[in-house]
Amino acid sequence: MSYLPDVQTTVARYLDAWNEPDPDQRWALVHSAVAPDAVYTDPGVKDPVEGQPALAAFIGMFRTQFAHRLEATGPIDGHHHYLRMPWRFAAGDDVMATGLLVASLDRDRKLVQILHFVDPASGLDGV
């Protein structure tokens, strides 16, 4: 029987992936939290980011541009195979953007469809 993470663990690994500077560690975190066929979208991405390797590379590219950390700002709310969670990109008191993560989960409780909504008043208008 394989280990199934709880939703809290999956989301924590996903957040850690966004904050991990080491590419190998970032890949391990993406692999543990995100389904192989995951699709990531946010308002600043022209085309969806598809698959674990592409998401790990996208996060790495983002990290080279910004020193901010992706942080949860509230609890995870979920039902069935869906979740939502408020977030922010911040470096100390410098909050670059706030928004809402909405995602679907597969049977292994990994993120499949990952949507980052950015609050209109935020300063993040695209990468």
N, C-alpha and C positions, 0 to 999 in steps of 0.2 A: 504494500500500500504506500503510495507516495504522499509526501507532506503537502497539505494545502494551506497556504498562508491565509490569515484572516485579512479582511479589507484594510484594517489599520496598518498591518505590516506591508501590504502591497503599496499603499499610498506613501508610507514612510520611505520605502525603497525608491519609489518614483521621485519623490522630492529630493532624496539623497543623490540620485543620478544627476539631477539638475545642478546640484551644488558640488559635485565631485570634480576636482581639477585633473585627476589622473585618468587618461583615456581607458586604460585597462579596467580600472575599478568602476568607471562610469559604464562601460560595456557590461560588466558583471551585474551591476544594479539594474540597468535597462532590461537585460535578459531575465532577471528574476522578477521584475514587476510588470513587464509588458509582453503581450502575446506576440508570437512571431509575425503575424499578419496585421499588427496594429496599424492604425491610421491616426496621425496627429494633425490637427488644424488649429490655427488661431488667426485673428484678423490681419496679422502682418505677413502671413505666409500665402504666397500666390497659389501654389499647388500643394495639396496634402502631402505630408511626409509619411511614406509608407514603409513599414517593416522596422524591425529592431535596429539593423545596422544604420539605416537612414536616420532614425531618431537619435541614436547615439552620436552620429556625426553632426546632426543639427544642433543638439545640445552643446557639443564641443565648440561649434562655430559661434553659438550664442555666448558662451563663456569667454571666448577670446575678445568679444566686443564689450561685455558688461561684467562688472565684478559683483553684481547684485546676487542675492540668494533668493530662491523660491521657497516661500514659507507659507504654511497653513495659517490662516487668521481666524479660523473657527472650526467647529467639529465637522466630521464627515457625516453627511446625511445620505441614506440610501434605502432603496427598496428593490426587490427582485434582483436583477442583474445590472443595476444602475447606481451611480453615486454622484454626489456633487459636494464641492468643498470650496469655501472662499480662500483666496490666496493673495499674496503680494510678492513683488520683487523688490527687495530692500537691501541696502547696505547701511546698517546702523539706522540712523534717523532719516536717511535719504530713501524715500519710497519712490521708485521709478514707475510702478504700475500696480494696480489692484484688479482683481477679477474673480471669476468663478470657473472652477474645473468641473466639467461634466464628463463622465466616462461610463462606458459599458464594460462589463466583466465577462470573461469566458468561464468555462467550467472549472478551470484551475485557479480562478480568482485573479487572473492577470488582466490588465487593462487592454481593451481592444480598440474601441473608438474613443479617442481622447480629444476633447474640445476645450480649449482655453478661451473663455470670454473675457474681454478686457473692458473694464469700466470706462465709459466715454470720457470721464474727467481725468483719466490717467494720462501720463505722459508717454506711454508706449504706443506708438502708432505703426509699428512694423519694424522688422529686423532688416 
